[in-house]
């Protein structure tokens, strides 16, 4: 994996815990791009350390933490490269992007490079605008910035020369970072369970309060903003799942906020009233529809009696 070159060098820093099933593709995507790989291992038990070592990575062992952001700086401190590339185990550098990044680093005209991302969930790539991630400042000159320890927070890049990679070929993923965050429903829900409480705490620290109206607005924004405005329906079922899962995550955060306020009952009367207005007519319609579905079968074929 070592690239011998007089040009500026790049060190990749990855934080991993039990990622042996996906880390291999991440490391392979770095071939020919980086000069050094540092893997900060969080007490893995599945062979992550040995896999990283086989790829020539320097493996640093660290006690388990909940989020990678809090220990990225440890890997960065051990890096010797002129530039640092931060990756997660579920991310892969596209071949065209790797070539462009090497050219940008060699040109030496910027300090921070924002990378384009494409999501792939449940084995399918998402291409709709509502599923495209923001660019992230993951490649930067060593010593030019400090990486924040808070989850999902970008560093302060004011005063630095920044370049944003367009990712014009992002539809194929070749000029993007391919992000594979959701592989199974179980894995997604487990990840959400680790995030919702801290996200609610973060919002509460900024003065957020629970309200039914605010909850409904945020749920509508999460689902409608992706599925309708962002046209995730163009990605078929994966686009629907993507939008619905983010709405489910937001619902979890809202429940956490409600519980942090003592699970108040002050808005229960409004819920009961609105439920009666909407629900009473549906009490007559839904049983008929469900009965028809039972008789015809879920797939539309005649069910056996």
Phi and psi in degrees as GROMACS dihedral restraints (atoms count N, CA, C in turn):
[ dihedral_restraints ]
;  ai    aj    ak    al  type     phi  dphi    fc
    3     4     5     6     1   -70.8    20    10
    4     5     6     7     1   131.6    20    10
    6     7     8     9     1  -106.9    20    10
    7     8     9    10     1   116.8    20    10
    9    10    11    12     1   -88.8    20    10
   10    11    12    13     1   113.6    20    10
   12    13    14    15     1  -156.5    20    10
   13    14    15    16     1   142.4    20    10
   15    16    17    18     1   -76.8    20    10
   16    17    18    19     1    -8.8    20    10
   18    19    20    21     1   -72.0    20    10
   19    20    21    22     1   168.8    20    10
   21    22    23    24     1   -53.2    20    10
   22    23    24    25     1   142.2    20    10
   24    25    26    27     1   -99.1    20    10
   25    26    27    28     1   155.3    20    10
   27    28    29    30     1  -123.9    20    10
   28    29    30    31     1   132.2    20    10
   30    31    32    33     1  -114.0    20    10
   31    32    33    34     1   125.8    20    10
   33    34    35    36     1   -92.5    20    10
   34    35    36    37     1   135.3    20    10
   36    37    38    39     1  -120.5    20    10
   37    38    39    40     1   124.1    20    10
   39    40    41    42     1  -129.6    20    10
   40    41    42    43     1   133.4    20    10
   42    43    44    45     1  -105.2    20    10
   43    44    45    46     1   129.7    20    10
   45    46    47    48     1  -141.6    20    10
   46    47    48    49     1   147.9    20    10
   48    49    50    51     1  -145.0    20    10
   49    50    51    52     1   113.9    20    10
   51    52    53    54     1    52.4    20    10
   52    53    54    55     1    54.0    20    10
   54    55    56    57     1  -115.6    20    10
   55    56    57    58     1    25.2    20    10
   57    58    59    60     1   -60.9    20    10
   58    59    60    61     1   -27.5    20    10
   60    61    62    63     1   -74.0    20    10
   61    62    63    64     1   -19.3    20    10
   63    64    65    66     1  -124.7    20    10
   64    65    66    67     1   -15.0    20    10
   66    67    68    69     1   -66.1    20    10
   67    68    69    70     1   -31.8    20    10
   69    70    71    72     1   -56.9    20    10
   70    71    72    73     1   -48.6    20    10
   72    73    74    75     1   -65.5    20    10
   73    74    75    76     1   -35.3    20    10
   75    76    77    78     1   -60.9    20    10
   76    77    78    79     1   -48.0    20    10
   78    79    80    81     1   -67.6    20    10
   79    80    81    82     1   -37.9    20    10
   81    82    83    84     1   -61.2    20    10
   82    83    84    85     1   -37.7    20    10
   84    85    86    87     1   -66.5    20    10
   85    86    87    88     1   -14.3    20    10
   87    88    89    90     1   -90.4    20    10
   88    89    90    91     1    -9.2    20    10
   90    91    92    93     1   -56.8    20    10
   91    92    93    94     1   129.4    20    10
   93    94    95    96     1    83.5    20    10
   94    95    96    97     1    -7.4    20    10
   96    97    98    99     1  -105.5    20    10
   97    98    99   100     1   -48.2    20    10
   99   100   101   102     1  -104.7    20    10
  100   101   102   103     1   158.2    20    10
  102   103   104   105     1  -101.7    20    10
  103   104   105   106     1   -13.4    20    10
  105   106   107   108     1  -155.3    20    10
  106   107   108   109     1   141.5    20    10
  108   109   110   111     1  -126.5    20    10
  109   110   111   112     1   128.1    20    10
  111   112   113   114     1  -118.9    20    10
  112   113   114   115     1   124.4    20    10
  114   115   116   117     1  -113.1    20    10
  115   116   117   118     1   118.1    20    10
  117   118   119   120     1   -90.7    20    10
  118   119   120   121     1   108.1    20    10
  120   121   122   123     1   -96.0    20    10
  121   122   123   124     1   130.2    20    10
  123   124   125   126     1  -101.3    20    10
  124   125   126   127     1    66.1    20    10
  126   127   128   129     1    57.4    20    10
  127   128   129   130     1    48.1    20    10
  129   130   131   132     1   -67.1    20    10
  130   131   132   133     1   151.1    20    10
  132   133   134   135     1  -124.9    20    10
  133   134   135   136     1     9.4    20    10
  135   136   137   138     1  -113.7    20    10
  136   137   138   139     1    12.1    20    10
  138   139   140   141     1    96.0    20    10
  139   140   141   142     1     9.2    20    10
  141   142   143   144     1   -58.9    20    10
  142   143   144   145     1   -44.1    20    10
  144   145   146   147     1   -62.7    20    10
  145   146   147   148     1   -46.6    20    10
  147   148   149   150     1   -67.0    20    10
  148   149   150   151     1   -35.7    20    10
  150   151   152   153     1   -63.6    20    10
  151   152   153   154     1   -45.6    20    10
  153   154   155   156     1   -62.2    20    10
  154   155   156   157     1   -41.4    20    10
  156   157   158   159     1   -63.5    20    10
  157   158   159   160     1   -37.4    20    10
  159   160   161   162     1   -63.1    20    10
  160   161   162   163     1   -27.6    20    10
  162   163   164   165     1   -86.5    20    10
  163   164   165   166     1     5.2    20    10
  165   166   167   168     1    85.3    20    10
  166   167   168   169     1    13.1    20    10
  168   169   170   171     1   -79.0    20    10
  169   170   171   172     1   151.0    20    10
  171   172   173   174     1   -85.2    20    10
  172   173   174   175     1   122.8    20    10
  174   175   176   177     1  -105.6    20    10
  175   176   177   178     1   122.3    20    10
  177   178   179   180     1  -107.9    20    10
  178   179   180   181     1   131.2    20    10
  180   181   182   183     1   -96.6    20    10
  181   182   183   184     1   137.5    20    10
  183   184   185   186     1  -144.3    20    10
  184   185   186   187     1   144.2    20    10
  186   187   188   189     1   -57.8    20    10
  187   188   189   190     1   152.4    20    10
  189   190   191   192     1   -61.6    20    10
  190   191   192   193     1   135.3    20    10
  192   193   194   195     1  -128.1    20    10
  193   194   195   196     1   163.7    20    10
  195   196   197   198     1   -76.4    20    10
  196   197   198   199     1   -34.2    20    10
  198   199   200   201     1  -129.5    20    10
  199   200   201   202     1   144.9    20    10
  201   202   203   204     1   -67.8    20    10
  202   203   204   205     1   -30.7    20    10
  204   205   206   207     1   -56.4    20    10
  205   206   207   208     1   -33.1    20    10
  207   208   209   210     1   -71.9    20    10
  208   209   210   211     1   -14.1    20    10
  210   211   212   213     1  -123.6    20    10
  211   212   213   214     1     4.7    20    10
  213   214   215   216     1   -58.2    20    10
  214   215   216   217     1   -37.0    20    10
  216   217   218   219     1   -61.3    20    10
  217   218   219   220     1   -28.2    20    10
  219   220   221   222     1   -65.4    20    10
  220   221   222   223     1   -46.0    20    10
  222   223   224   225     1   -64.4    20    10
  223   224   225   226     1   -40.4    20    10
  225   226   227   228     1   -62.0    20    10
  226   227   228   229     1   -36.4    20    10
  228   229   230   231     1   -66.7    20    10
  229   230   231   232     1   -27.1    20    10
  231   232   233   234     1   -89.7    20    10
  232   233   234   235     1    -8.6    20    10
  234   235   236   237     1   -73.6    20    10
  235   236   237   238     1   140.9    20    10
  237   238   239   240     1  -108.0    20    10
  238   239   240   241     1    -7.2    20    10
  240   241   242   243     1   -68.0    20    10
  241   242   243   244     1   157.9    20    10
  243   244   245   246     1   -70.3    20    10
  244   245   246   247     1   -29.1    20    10
  246   247   248   249     1  -123.4    20    10
  247   248   249   250     1   153.9    20    10
  249   250   251   252     1  -121.9    20    10
  250   251   252   253     1   130.1    20    10
  252   253   254   255     1  -112.7    20    10
  253   254   255   256     1   118.3    20    10
  255   256   257   258     1   -96.5    20    10
  256   257   258   259     1   126.3    20    10
  258   259   260   261     1  -133.6    20    10
  259   260   261   262     1   156.0    20    10
  261   262   263   264     1  -101.1    20    10
  262   263   264   265     1   157.2    20    10
  264   265   266   267     1   -59.2    20    10
  265   266   267   268     1   -25.3    20    10
  267   268   269   270     1   -93.3    20    10
  268   269   270   271     1    20.7    20    10
  270   271   272   273     1  -119.4    20    10
  271   272   273   274     1   143.1    20    10
  273   274   275   276     1  -132.0    20    10
  274   275   276   277     1   136.8    20    10
  276   277   278   279     1   -83.0    20    10
  277   278   279   280     1   123.1    20    10
  279   280   281   282     1   -64.9    20    10
  280   281   282   283     1   152.2    20    10
  282   283   284   285     1   -63.2    20    10
  283   284   285   286     1   -42.4    20    10
  285   286   287   288     1   -67.8    20    10
  286   287   288   289     1   -37.1    20    10
  288   289   290   291     1   -64.8    20    10
  289   290   291   292     1   -39.6    20    10
  291   292   293   294     1   -59.1    20    10
  292   293   294   295     1   -43.2    20    10
  294   295   296   297     1   -64.7    20    10
  295   296   297   298     1   -41.6    20    10
  297   298   299   300     1   -66.8    20    10
  298   299   300   301     1   -38.5    20    10
  300   301   302   303     1   -65.5    20    10
  301   302   303   304     1   -40.4    20    10
  303   304   305   306     1   -63.6    20    10
  304   305   306   307     1   -39.0    20    10
  306   307   308   309     1   -65.3    20    10
  307   308   309   310     1   -43.4    20    10
  309   310   311   312     1   -63.3    20    10
  310   311   312   313     1   -42.0    20    10
  312   313   314   315     1   -64.9    20    10
  313   314   315   316     1   -41.5    20    10
  315   316   317   318     1   -67.2    20    10
  316   317   318   319     1   -32.5    20    10
  318   319   320   321     1   -69.5    20    10
  319   320   321   322     1   -26.3    20    10
  321   322   323   324     1    58.8    20    10
  322   323   324   325     1    43.8    20    10
  324   325   326   327     1  -114.9    20    10
  325   326   327   328     1     8.3    20    10
  327   328   329   330     1  -148.1    20    10
  328   329   330   331     1   167.8    20    10
  330   331   332   333     1  -110.6    20    10
  331   332   333   334     1   -29.8    20    10
  333   334   335   336     1  -134.0    20    10
  334   335   336   337     1   136.0    20    10
  336   337   338   339     1  -120.4    20    10
  337   338   339   340     1   123.2    20    10
  339   340   341   342     1   -89.8    20    10
  340   341   342   343     1   126.6    20    10
  342   343   344   345     1  -100.4    20    10
  343   344   345   346     1   141.7    20    10
  345   346   347   348     1   -83.0    20    10
  346   347   348   349     1   147.8    20    10
  348   349   350   351     1  -125.0    20    10
  349   350   351   352     1   146.3    20    10
  351   352   353   354     1  -127.6    20    10
  352   353   354   355     1   134.3    20    10
  354   355   356   357     1   -92.5    20    10
  355   356   357   358     1   143.3    20    10
  357   358   359   360     1  -130.6    20    10
  358   359   360   361     1   119.0    20    10
  360   361   362   363     1  -124.5    20    10
  361   362   363   364     1   140.8    20    10
  363   364   365   366     1    50.7    20    10
  364   365   366   367     1    36.4    20    10
  366   367   368   369     1    84.9    20    10
  367   368   369   370     1     6.3    20    10
  369   370   371   372     1  -128.0    20    10
  370   371   372   373     1   137.0    20    10
  372   373   374   375     1   -80.8    20    10
  373   374   375   376     1   138.3    20    10
  375   376   377   378     1  -101.4    20    10
  376   377   378   379     1   131.0    20    10
  378   379   380   381     1  -122.4    20    10
  379   380   381   382     1    -7.1    20    10
  381   382   383   384     1   -67.3    20    10
  382   383   384   385     1   149.9    20    10
  384   385   386   387     1   -55.5    20    10
  385   386   387   388     1   -35.3    20    10
  387   388   389   390     1   -71.5    20    10
  388   389   390   391     1    -9.7    20    10
  390   391   392   393     1  -108.7    20    10
  391   392   393   394     1    -1.5    20    10
  393   394   395   396     1   -84.0    20    10
  394   395   396   397     1   130.2    20    10
  396   397   398   399     1   -77.3    20    10
  397   398   399   400     1   160.5    20    10
  399   400   401   402     1   -66.2    20    10
  400   401   402   403     1   157.5    20    10
  402   403   404   405     1   -68.1    20    10
  403   404   405   406     1   144.4    20    10
  405   406   407   408     1  -121.0    20    10
  406   407   408   409     1   139.4    20    10
  408   409   410   411     1   -81.1    20    10
  409   410   411   412     1    74.4    20    10
  411   412   413   414     1   -99.0    20    10
  412   413   414   415     1    -8.0    20    10
  414   415   416   417     1  -123.7    20    10
  415   416   417   418     1   121.7    20    10
  417   418   419   420     1  -151.9    20    10
  418   419   420   421     1   158.6    20    10
  420   421   422   423     1   -67.4    20    10
  421   422   423   424     1   131.7    20    10
  423   424   425   426     1   -58.4    20    10
  424   425   426   427     1   129.9    20    10
  426   427   428   429     1    87.9    20    10
  427   428   429   430     1    -3.5    20    10
  429   430   431   432     1   -80.7    20    10
  430   431   432   433     1   -20.9    20    10
  432   433   434   435     1  -153.8    20    10
  433   434   435   436     1   166.3    20    10
  435   436   437   438     1  -110.1    20    10
  436   437   438   439     1   131.8    20    10
  438   439   440   441     1   -84.2    20    10
  439   440   441   442     1   128.0    20    10
  441   442   443   444     1   -68.8    20    10
  442   443   444   445     1   151.2    20    10
  444   445   446   447     1   -89.8    20    10
  445   446   447   448     1   -13.1    20    10
  447   448   449   450     1   -72.8    20    10
  448   449   450   451     1   144.7    20    10
  450   451   452   453     1   -65.5    20    10
  451   452   453   454     1   139.7    20    10
  453   454   455   456     1    55.0    20    10
  454   455   456   457     1    42.5    20    10
  456   457   458   459     1  -123.0    20    10
  457   458   459   460     1   134.7    20    10
  459   460   461   462     1   -93.0    20    10
  460   461   462   463     1   154.4    20    10
  462   463   464   465     1   -74.8    20    10
  463   464   465   466     1   165.2    20    10
  465   466   467   468     1   -79.7    20    10
  466   467   468   469     1   117.4    20    10
  468   469   470   471     1  -112.6    20    10
  469   470   471   472     1    14.3    20    10
  471   472   473   474     1   -61.2    20    10
  472   473   474   475     1   135.0    20    10
  474   475   476   477     1    85.7    20    10
  475   476   477   478     1    -3.9    20    10
  477   478   479   480     1  -101.6    20    10
  478   479   480   481     1   151.6    20    10
  480   481   482   483     1   -80.4    20    10
  481   482   483   484     1   116.7    20    10
  483   484   485   486     1  -113.1    20    10
  484   485   486   487     1   144.2    20    10
  486   487   488   489     1  -128.8    20    10
  487   488   489   490     1   132.3    20    10
  489   490   491   492     1  -106.8    20    10
  490   491   492   493     1   118.1    20    10
  492   493   494   495     1   -73.2    20    10
  493   494   495   496     1   127.3    20    10
  495   496   497   498     1   -65.3    20    10
  496   497   498   499     1   -38.1    20    10
  498   499   500   501     1    65.1    20    10
  499   500   501   502     1    39.5    20    10
  501   502   503   504     1   -62.1    20    10
  502   503   504   505     1   -23.6    20    10
  504   505   506   507     1  -101.6    20    10
  505   506   507   508     1    27.5    20    10
  507   508   509   510     1   -63.0    20    10
  508   509   510   511     1   -20.9    20    10
  510   511   512   513     1   -61.3    20    10
  511   512   513   514     1   -25.9    20    10
  513   514   515   516     1   -98.8    20    10
  514   515   516   517     1   -13.8    20    10
  516   517   518   519     1    82.1    20    10
  517   518   519   520     1    -6.6    20    10
  519   520   521   522     1   -73.3    20    10
  520   521   522   523     1   -25.6    20    10
  522   523   524   525     1  -112.0    20    10
  523   524   525   526     1    34.7    20    10
  525   526   527   528     1  -144.6    20    10
  526   527   528   529     1   170.2    20    10
  528   529   530   531     1   -86.7    20    10
  529   530   531   532     1   119.2    20    10
  531   532   533   534     1   -81.7    20    10
  532   533   534   535     1   115.7    20    10
  534   535   536   537     1  -103.1    20    10
  535   536   537   538     1   123.6    20    10
  537   538   539   540     1  -117.3    20    10
  538   539   540   541     1    70.7    20    10
  540   541   542   543     1   -80.1    20    10
  541   542   543   544     1   -30.0    20    10
  543   544   545   546     1  -118.7    20    10
  544   545   546   547     1   113.4    20    10
  546   547   548   549     1  -109.0    20    10
  547   548   549   550     1   -34.0    20    10
  549   550   551   552     1  -141.2    20    10
  550   551   552   553     1   154.0    20    10
  552   553   554   555     1   -56.7    20    10
  553   554   555   556     1   -39.2    20    10
  555   556   557   558     1   -60.6    20    10
  556   557   558   559     1   -43.9    20    10
  558   559   560   561     1   -65.9    20    10
  559   560   561   562     1   -38.0    20    10
  561   562   563   564     1   -64.8    20    10
  562   563   564   565     1   -48.2    20    10
  564   565   566   567     1   -65.0    20    10
  565   566   567   568     1   -35.3    20    10
  567   568   569   570     1   -64.3    20    10
  568   569   570   571     1   -40.4    20    10
  570   571   572   573     1   -65.6    20    10
  571   572   573   574     1   -44.6    20    10
  573   574   575   576     1   -60.7    20    10
  574   575   576   577     1   -38.3    20    10
  576   577   578   579     1   -62.3    20    10
  577   578   579   580     1   -26.4    20    10
  579   580   581   582     1   -82.7    20    10
  580   581   582   583     1   -21.6    20    10
  582   583   584   585     1   -97.1    20    10
  583   584   585   586     1   -33.1    20    10
  585   586   587   588     1   -62.5    20    10
  586   587   588   589     1   -41.2    20    10
  588   589   590   591     1   -64.4    20    10
  589   590   591   592     1   -46.7    20    10
  591   592   593   594     1   -65.8    20    10
  592   593   594   595     1   -35.1    20    10
  594   595   596   597     1   -65.3    20    10
  595   596   597   598     1   -41.3    20    10
  597   598   599   600     1   -64.2    20    10
  598   599   600   601     1   -40.7    20    10
  600   601   602   603     1   -61.6    20    10
  601   602   603   604     1   -42.2    20    10
  603   604   605   606     1   -62.8    20    10
  604   605   606   607     1   -45.2    20    10
  606   607   608   609     1   -66.1    20    10
  607   608   609   610     1   -40.5    20    10
  609   610   611   612     1   -63.3    20    10
  610   611   612   613     1   -36.6    20    10
  612   613   614   615     1   -64.8    20    10
  613   614   615   616     1   -24.6    20    10
  615   616   617   618     1   -92.4    20    10
  616   617   618   619     1     5.6    20    10
  618   619   620   621     1    98.7    20    10
  619   620   621   622     1     7.2    20    10
  621   622   623   624     1   -68.0    20    10
  622   623   624   625     1   142.4    20    10
  624   625   626   627     1  -128.6    20    10
  625   626   627   628     1   154.0    20    10
  627   628   629   630     1   -80.1    20    10
  628   629   630   631     1   141.0    20    10
  630   631   632   633     1  -157.4    20    10
  631   632   633   634     1   143.4    20    10
  633   634   635   636     1   -61.1    20    10
  634   635   636   637     1   -42.9    20    10
  636   637   638   639     1   -62.0    20    10
  637   638   639   640     1   -44.7    20    10
  639   640   641   642     1   -64.7    20    10
  640   641   642   643     1   -38.5    20    10
  642   643   644   645     1   -62.6    20    10
  643   644   645   646     1   -47.5    20    10
  645   646   647   648     1   -64.0    20    10
  646   647   648   649     1   -37.1    20    10
  648   649   650   651     1   -63.5    20    10
  649   650   651   652     1   -47.1    20    10
  651   652   653   654     1   -68.3    20    10
  652   653   654   655     1   -36.3    20    10
  654   655   656   657     1   -64.5    20    10
  655   656   657   658     1   -42.8    20    10
  657   658   659   660     1   -64.3    20    10
  658   659   660   661     1   -39.1    20    10
  660   661   662   663     1   -66.3    20    10
  661   662   663   664     1   -42.2    20    10
  663   664   665   666     1   -63.2    20    10
  664   665   666   667     1   -49.0    20    10
  666   667   668   669     1   -79.0    20    10
  667   668   669   670     1   -52.8    20    10
  669   670   671   672     1   -65.5    20    10
  670   671   672   673     1   -36.5    20    10
  672   673   674   675     1   -63.5    20    10
  673   674   675   676     1   -33.6    20    10
  675   676   677   678     1   -88.2    20    10
  676   677   678   679     1   -52.4    20    10
  678   679   680   681     1   -73.7    20    10
  679   680   681   682     1   -40.9    20    10
  681   682   683   684     1   -94.0    20    10
  682   683   684   685     1   -64.1    20    10
  684   685   686   687     1   -64.7    20    10
  685   686   687   688     1   -42.9    20    10
  687   688   689   690     1   -84.2    20    10
  688   689   690   691     1     1.7    20    10
  690   691   692   693     1    56.3    20    10
  691   692   693   694     1    37.4    20    10
  693   694   695   696     1   -65.3    20    10
  694   695   696   697     1   -15.2    20    10
  696   697   698   699     1   -61.5    20    10
  697   698   699   700     1   -22.1    20    10
  699   700   701   702     1   -66.0    20    10
  700   701   702   703     1   -20.9    20    10
  702   703   704   705     1   -90.9    20    10
  703   704   705   706     1     7.5    20    10
  705   706   707   708     1    70.3    20    10
  706   707   708   709     1  -146.0    20    10
  708   709   710   711     1   -59.2    20    10
  709   710   711   712     1   -41.7    20    10
  711   712   713   714     1   -57.5    20    10
  712   713   714   715     1   -36.2    20    10
  714   715   716   717     1   -66.2    20    10
  715   716   717   718     1   -38.2    20    10
  717   718   719   720     1   -65.7    20    10
  718   719   720   721     1   -46.0    20    10
  720   721   722   723     1   -61.5    20    10
  721   722   723   724     1   -42.4    20    10
  723   724   725   726     1   -59.0    20    10
  724   725   726   727     1   -47.6    20    10
  726   727   728   729     1   -67.6    20    10
  727   728   729   730     1   -43.4    20    10
  729   730   731   732     1   -67.6    20    10
  730   731   732   733     1   -37.3    20    10
  732   733   734   735     1   -65.5    20    10
  733   734   735   736     1   -39.1    20    10
  735   736   737   738     1   -68.8    20    10
  736   737   738   739     1   -33.8    20    10
  738   739   740   741     1   -66.1    20    10
  739   740   741   742     1   -38.2    20    10
  741   742   743   744     1   -65.0    20    10
  742   743   744   745     1   -39.4    20    10
  744   745   746   747     1   -61.0    20    10
  745   746   747   748     1   -44.8    20    10
  747   748   749   750     1   -63.5    20    10
  748   749   750   751     1   -37.7    20    10
  750   751   752   753     1   -61.5    20    10
  751   752   753   754     1   -41.0    20    10
  753   754   755   756     1   -60.7    20    10
  754   755   756   757     1   -42.1    20    10
  756   757   758   759     1   -63.8    20    10
  757   758   759   760     1   -41.5    20    10
  759   760   761   762     1   -64.9    20    10
  760   761   762   763     1   -39.5    20    10
  762   763   764   765     1   -64.2    20    10
  763   764   765   766     1   -39.7    20    10
  765   766   767   768     1   -60.5    20    10
  766   767   768   769     1   -44.4    20    10
  768   769   770   771     1   -61.3    20    10
  769   770   771   772     1   -42.5    20    10
  771   772   773   774     1   -61.4    20    10
  772   773   774   775     1   -43.9    20    10
  774   775   776   777     1   -67.7    20    10
  775   776   777   778     1   -35.5    20    10
  777   778   779   780     1   -62.7    20    10
  778   779   780   781     1   -24.0    20    10
  780   781   782   783     1   -91.2    20    10
  781   782   783   784     1     7.7    20    10
  783   784   785   786     1    91.6    20    10
  784   785   786   787     1    20.3    20    10
  786   787   788   789     1    50.7    20    10
  787   788   789   790     1    55.7    20    10
  789   790   791   792     1   -65.9    20    10
  790   791   792   793     1   151.7    20    10
  792   793   794   795     1  -105.0    20    10
  793   794   795   796     1     9.7    20    10
  795   796   797   798     1   -64.6    20    10
  796   797   798   799     1   -24.1    20    10
  798   799   800   801     1  -102.0    20    10
  799   800   801   802     1     5.5    20    10
  801   802   803   804     1   -60.6    20    10
  802   803   804   805     1   -41.9    20    10
  804   805   806   807     1   -57.8    20    10
  805   806   807   808     1   -39.6    20    10
  807   808   809   810     1   -65.5    20    10
  808   809   810   811     1   -40.0    20    10
  810   811   812   813     1   -63.0    20    10
  811   812   813   814     1   -42.6    20    10
  813   814   815   816     1   -63.7    20    10
  814   815   816   817     1   -44.3    20    10
  816   817   818   819     1   -63.2    20    10
  817   818   819   820     1   -48.8    20    10
  819   820   821   822     1   -65.5    20    10
  820   821   822   823     1   -33.9    20    10
  822   823   824   825     1   -65.0    20    10
  823   824   825   826     1   -38.1    20    10
  825   826   827   828     1   -68.6    20    10
  826   827   828   829     1   -41.8    20    10
  828   829   830   831     1   -61.4    20    10
  829   830   831   832     1   -44.9    20    10
  831   832   833   834     1   -85.9    20    10
  832   833   834   835     1   -39.1    20    10
  834   835   836   837     1   -78.5    20    10
  835   836   837   838     1   -33.9    20    10
  837   838   839   840     1   -58.5    20    10
  838   839   840   841     1   -49.7    20    10
  840   841   842   843     1   -60.4    20    10
  841   842   843   844     1   -36.1    20    10
  843   844   845   846     1   -70.2    20    10
  844   845   846   847     1   -21.2    20    10
  846   847   848   849     1   -61.2    20    10
  847   848   849   850     1   -26.8    20    10
  849   850   851   852     1   -89.9    20    10
  850   851   852   853     1   -31.2    20    10
  852   853   854   855     1   -80.9    20    10
  853   854   855   856     1   -45.7    20    10
  855   856   857   858     1   -61.1    20    10
  856   857   858   859     1   -45.4    20    10
  858   859   860   861     1   -59.0    20    10
  859   860   861   862     1   -38.2    20    10
  861   862   863   864     1   -64.7    20    10
  862   863   864   865     1   -42.8    20    10
  864   865   866   867     1   -66.0    20    10
  865   866   867   868     1   -43.5    20    10
  867   868   869   870     1   -65.6    20    10
  868   869   870   871     1   -37.4    20    10
  870   871   872   873     1   -63.9    20    10
  871   872   873   874     1   -40.8    20    10
  873   874   875   876     1   -63.9    20    10
  874   875   876   877     1   -40.6    20    10
  876   877   878   879     1   -64.6    20    10
  877   878   879   880     1   -38.5    20    10
  879   880   881   882     1   -65.4    20    10
  880   881   882   883     1   -36.8    20    10
  882   883   884   885     1   -74.8    20    10
  883   884   885   886     1   -36.3    20    10
  885   886   887   888     1   -89.4    20    10
  886   887   888   889     1   -17.5    20    10
  888   889   890   891     1    88.8    20    10
  889   890   891   892     1   151.7    20    10
  891   892   893   894     1   -61.7    20    10
  892   893   894   895     1   -34.8    20    10
  894   895   896   897     1   -89.2    20    10
  895   896   897   898     1     6.2    20    10
  897   898   899   900     1    91.7    20    10
  898   899   900   901     1    -8.5    20    10
  900   901   902   903     1   -83.5    20    10
  901   902   903   904     1   156.7    20    10
  903   904   905   906     1   -65.7    20    10
  904   905   906   907     1   122.4    20    10
  906   907   908   909     1   -77.4    20    10
  907   908   909   910     1   149.7    20    10
  909   910   911   912     1   -74.1    20    10
  910   911   912   913     1   141.5    20    10
